[in-house]
Amino acid sequence: MKFVFDLDGTVCFKGKPISNKILQALSELKDTGIEVIFASARPIRDMLPVIDDSFHHYTMIGGNGSLISKEGKVIKSNSFSISEMDEIKKLMNQYNATYLIDGEWDYAYTGPDEHPIRQNLDPGKLAKMVNLASLDPVVKVLILTSDIMEELAERLSNVNVFVNIHSNENVLDISPNGINKWSALKTLGIEEHTYIAFGNDANDISMFQNALHTVMIGYHEKLAPFAKEAITLDGDYEEGIAEKIRSLSKEFSPIHI
């Protein structure tokens, strides 16, 4: 059995690393024969600083499925084609967009210094900020600001890419077509209904749709129909998340079964 965890808003909050309460519950999973996988919109570079060093050898899915890391090394990346990037660049210029664009490790950034995304960008100083022309391949595009964001989103939807709108942050998250957290899990050889998924946002839908059991953290209108249960962000919710991890491990652990 495998447990798959989104990061931001699921097991780490407000840009801070995963708390000791949740880390302890995650570490206990291994003792019950359960594999832990982290699956985030963040690239691998930005996942590492919020995950304790003792977990860095765990399997990680970054960039909403664009990147896969095992034993501390990126083993798989899915990138945009040259023609797709040409069209994206054209639209970004047309709509005066600012962006965070990721390669396999380094990145290009033109957004405001005070943008919330900037605060979580490469906090471990593990990469370099480079000119967009230097990024090859490109695995993820995040549009931060634009003259007309809604119209840009509509135009991008006509390109052969996947566009996820993060309404809370008012940003557009763009991945290569067919690439998402579930596609990455399939690449790892994971089959339907063989894992437990924890998530909080629309980019977790594909992973929830194919899971055996799902736990939504907080509430998201688009994700809710695919959640078997939810944990509200009230009171000591990190303790509640830790206890839910433990209770599900007892229910689904191969040792207990």
Secondary structure, DSSP 8 states (H G I E B T S, - for coil): -EEEE--BTTTB-TT----HHHHHHHHHHHHTT-EEEEE-SS-HHHHGGGS-GGGTTSEEEEGGGTEEEETTEEEEE----HHHHHHHHHHHHHTT-EEEEE-SS-EEE-S-TT-HHHHTSSTT--S-B--GGG--S--EEEEEE-TTHHHHHHHHTTSSEEEEEETTTTEEEEEETT-SHHHHHHHTT--TTSEEEEE-SGGGHHHHHT-SEEEEES--TTTGGG-SEEE-S-SSHHHHHHHHHHHHHHHH-TTT-
